Amino acid sequence: MAIYKISQSGGSGTPVTPAVDPTKNGLPVLPVFLPDGRHFIFHSAQLGTGKGAVFTATLDSPGAQPKQLAEIPNLSINGDSPMIYASPGYLLFTRDRHLMAQPFDVRSLQTTGTAQAIAENVSGTFSVSQNGTVVYRPSSGADASSTTARKLLWLDRSGKTAGEIPAPAAIGSLEISQDGEFVAMDSNGVQSSTPAIWVVDRSGRAQKLTATTAFHGYPVWHALGKWIAFATNESLTSKLYQKAANGIGREELLLDAGVPAFPRDWSDDGKYLVYEQWETNFQHRHIWVLPTFGDRKPYALLQNQNSPSSEFEAQISPDGRFIAFVSNETGRDQIVVRTFPDSRDQWPVTRDGGIEPRWKRNGGGELYFIAPNGKMMTVSVITSTDKFSAGTPVELFPIPSLSFQTTPFLRRYDVSADGQKFLFAVASDAPAGGATTTPIIAIVNWPRALKNNR
């Protein structure tokens, strides 16, 4: 795994940092150029630990060992802004809901002096220009960032609040049971380095399904509601397990994937568990299918695993004959549908982009997804024949802002079986009424906020 450069005209990428084993050295992410356009900083994230570090490197010496600038005890790469260089010689970053400015010498690539706060109550998401303006999203709440989901919010098809469920921990991924009585969720949020699986009923009563210190995440219900499948991760090597939803008994190993992997859906007949995995080069994600019968040998949904594109977020239709997922083969995330389990034919659903497809479980006839503009969409579908067909997508409502801060992994919403209600993970202080407008604050000439410039 390495940081790569690519020509603005396209072509193959070339590594500009030495290749590392991410299970031992961390995952290199979030590169940001320094003023000369040759040197850059990047983060190295120890996934599953919440720890990381910041390094400097150069395009001119791809074999040189990167130079560490600082350790980060609570590194999140779930959408937060990276450390960014800003004139006249500072690295900007967030710490404990403060936007900090650390003096930095671009010639020696050394930090100098002491970091100072230039803004308070910062959510972690910010951007800075090189002419002295910084913008950020403010946080809210006394004990939690507004970018941390801490309750489950029901919305109807018009986007109006239809109820809420308190959550026992910061929410990562969620899924509603087939009977609608329970929600399985993990605490794979920015506040948790060892996420656990929880089962929550409609009143908010919660039971912790996993109690070890190992990473547990991405819960998926069996159609009968008796079991929950999930992933564990240690040193970027995943295993898939199932456990009784009532918490009784031990975890049963389903698959030792050997690479990062996590379940996405379980067919209604219980015969197929669909999961997503990173390939060995950590460049692409692909959909795999694990039969729960016969020799239980997993197979790739698409045979061309060397393709430069990825497919992810798979969902099996209620009748088990089709599978919807996201593909970036066209250069943009689009919803497509293929026959299942043979993956013989494929049909496009979107042309303007989309992520996180969900089927209407009872009665069929609809497929839901999130559009690039953050709107919940529905599209009429026909699955009663061997040939799938889809109508024109129709907007339902703007989704809550926190739920739209998606990552390549988390499942931040689900749909009731009848398609009448949508469940989202939102901040505990999110107002009723669904979508909210989050203010953006701008500071002009931010260096004047530094003590030595007053």
Protein Blocks (a to p, Z undefined) as FASTA:
>chain_A
ZZddddfkgpjdddfbdcddfklnopaehiacdfkomaccdddddehklpacdddddfkl
mmbccddfbdcfbbcfehpacdddddehiadddeehiacdddddfklopaehjdddfbeh
ifhiacddfeopacddddedjkbcfkbcfbdcdddfkopaebdcddfbdcfbdcddfkop
accddfkbfkbcbdcdddddfkopacdfbfcfbdcehiaddfklpaccddddeehiacdd
dddfklpacdddfbdghpacddfbdcfklpaccdddddfkomaccdddddfehjlpacdf
blblmbcbdcehiacdfklpaccdddfklopacddddddfklmaccdfbfnbpehiaddf
ehpjiacdddfkopacdddddfkbmbdcddddddfbdcdfklmmccfkbccbdcdfkopa
ccddddfklcehijadddddddehkllmpmklZZ
